[in-house]
Amino acid sequence: MMQRREPKILIPYFEGGVSAGVPSAAYDECEQPLDLNELLIKNPISTFFVRVEGDSMQGAGIQSGDLLIVDRSLPIEDGKVVVAVLQGEFTVKRLKKMASASIFFLIAHSTVLLR
C-alpha cells in the first residue's frame, strides 16, 4: 500500500466546550486549530479507513454509514472491537478469545442473528 501525504487541513477548535444544559456564550475566535491527521492517526503507514455497512454493532455505538479509522499496528485484545477479514471481506465485530485458543467474533445488536 502506497502512503500518500495530504497537505495539512487545520480545523477550528473551540476550547471553551459546549454546554449540554444551559446555553453558553459562543466564541468569535477559536483557541487553536486541530490537525485531524495528527490527532486521530498515530501510525499512518498502518492506518486505513472503512465505512460500516449493516446494523450488527449498534450496541457498541457503531452505526451503518460510520467511518472507522483502523490501525493495523495495534495488538488484538479480548473484548475489543476489531476489523477483521473473513472470507475475503471486512467485518467489524467484538473479539472473544477462549481458553482453548479459539477466537469468536461477537455482534453487538440484540435483534441481529449471525448464522
C-alpha positions in Angstrom: 0.0 0.0 0.0 1.4 3.3 -1.0 1.3 6.1 1.5 0.1 9.5 0.3 0.8 12.6 2.3 -2.0 15.1 2.0 -1.4 18.8 3.0 -2.5 19.6 6.5 -6.0 20.9 6.8 -6.4 22.7 10.2 -9.9 22.5 11.6 -11.1 25.2 14.1 -11.3 24.1 17.7 -13.2 26.0 20.4 -11.6 25.0 23.6 -14.3 26.5 25.9 -16.5 23.5 25.4 -20.2 23.2 24.6 -22.9 23.2 27.1 -25.2 20.2 27.4 -27.6 22.0 29.7 -27.8 25.8 29.9 -26.6 27.5 26.7 -23.2 29.2 27.0 -21.7 32.1 25.0 -20.3 31.3 21.6 -16.8 32.4 20.8 -15.9 34.5 17.8 -12.4 33.1 17.5 -11.1 29.6 18.0 -8.5 28.9 20.6 -6.3 26.8 18.4 -6.7 24.8 15.1 -6.6 21.0 15.2 -4.9 18.7 12.6 -7.1 15.6 12.5 -4.3 13.5 11.0 -2.1 14.3 14.0 -5.0 13.9 16.5 -6.5 10.6 15.1 -3.8 8.8 13.2 -0.9 7.6 15.3 0.6 5.2 12.8 -0.1 6.5 9.2 1.7 3.6 7.4 -0.6 1.0 9.1 -3.8 3.0 9.1 -6.8 2.9 6.7 -10.5 4.0 6.7 -13.5 1.8 6.1 -17.2 2.7 6.1 -19.6 0.5 8.1 -22.5 -1.3 6.3 -25.1 -3.0 8.5 -26.5 -2.9 12.0 -24.8 -5.7 13.9 -22.6 -3.3 16.0 -25.2 -0.7 17.1 -24.9 -1.9 20.7 -21.3 -0.8 20.6 -22.2 2.7 19.2 -21.2 1.8 15.6 -23.9 2.7 13.1 -24.3 1.9 9.5 -22.6 4.6 7.5 -20.0 5.4 10.2 -16.4 5.8 9.0 -13.9 3.8 11.0 -10.2 4.6 11.4 -8.4 1.2 11.5 -4.8 1.0 12.8 -3.4 -2.5 11.9 -0.4 -2.0 14.2 -2.5 -2.2 17.4 -2.5 -5.5 19.2 -5.7 -7.5 19.2 -7.2 -7.9 22.7 -10.0 -9.9 24.1 -13.2 -7.9 24.3 -12.1 -5.2 22.0 -13.9 -4.2 18.7 -11.8 -5.2 15.7 -12.0 -5.0 12.0 -11.2 -8.4 10.5 -11.2 -10.1 7.1 -13.5 -13.1 7.0 -14.0 -15.0 3.7 -12.3 -12.2 1.8 -14.5 -9.4 3.2 -14.1 -6.8 6.0 -16.2 -7.2 9.1 -16.4 -5.3 12.4 -17.1 -7.3 15.5 -16.1 -7.7 19.1 -13.3 -10.2 19.6 -13.7 -13.0 22.1 -10.7 -15.2 22.8 -11.4 -18.6 24.5 -9.1 -20.6 26.8 -9.0 -23.2 24.1 -7.2 -20.7 21.8 -10.4 -20.4 19.7 -11.4 -16.9 18.6 -15.0 -15.8 18.2 -16.4 -12.6 16.7 -19.4 -11.3 18.6 -22.1 -8.9 17.4 -23.4 -6.0 19.5 -27.1 -5.9 18.5 -29.9 -7.7 20.3 -32.0 -8.3 17.2 -29.4 -9.4 14.7 -28.5 -13.1 14.5 -25.4 -14.5 12.7 -25.7 -17.9 11.1 
